[in-house]
Amino acid sequence: MSKISKIFTALFATLIVFSFLGNASAANLTQEQKELYYKEYVSIVEETNSLYGSDLKLTAFEDWKSTEWVTPEDFKEIATDMANAEWVVEPDTGIKPLATTVASKSASVKLKNTDVKVTVSASFNTILVSDRQVFSPNLNYVRSSSNPGTWSQISYNPILQDGNRTMILDVSGAWSYNGLNDTTNIRVTFYCSSTGSVS
């Protein structure tokens, strides 16, 4: 093997080792490294909030989960995505049967290549008006949850339209993902068919 070949082989091996360490570092941090990362996270959140007018907050250091430690570069990407999150309501999967008064809709957002979904489920009452079923303004319940991450529902507001054939639900919640916390609002729309099926 020539001298140049040996040099290239050594450089290649070094790059592989550093690449591996870079990927594994976030999962095997010492206490001191975690404290340094956290300081960088604080700076990233402050910079992100200033740049985008967001109100992201960090989970307290002592409450940080071991799975949430990522490199500052990855954390910055997640924070930027979260500050600019635009929830997209997913298409209907089909009309629910007549006997079912519970229906669900989901909205999703992409955070650093991960799809985060909030699902809103509601139990509806329908009433007969002019030979067709429409929504009653009274809901039995509204529940919502996030996957991945955590979601704590704060409130919801039903808005009836189209002669009570359409119900819009504005659901607000406290949202947490990868140590970042925010409050947000999800809007989903439900439809009542003439026979009382909700979709």
C-alpha angles and dihedrals in degrees: 000000000000123000091250091051090051091051092050091046091052092047092049092050090049091051091051092050093049091045090053092047091049091055094044098040096083091053096048105041124154119230090258092051091049090053090050091048091049091053088053090048089055091053092046093052092048091049093045094049091048093048099045103025090241128145103222117162132196126237110243114270093243091053095050113125119230090235092056098065109109133157115280088247092057091043091053090052091050091047092050092049092047093049090053098038115151111186115222117204110228120233120266116270093208144298117298119237119269094252092054116091094171118088135168136208128186134208123194140193130188117237114184094330093316120114110224113196131196114196120202117200123186137179111222136196119211128197134196114252122168094345095310136086119249135173119280110223089235117089123197092212145328120213131177138184141176133229118219107015127023130284128191114192113228104178145329135213123201117211118192121208141165096039091313092303091114128049122191116198120202106196121186124196147166106252127199128185129164094344094312120115130198142150120238143167126236121198119200130171128216128193130208118211123215089262095049101261111147122213 
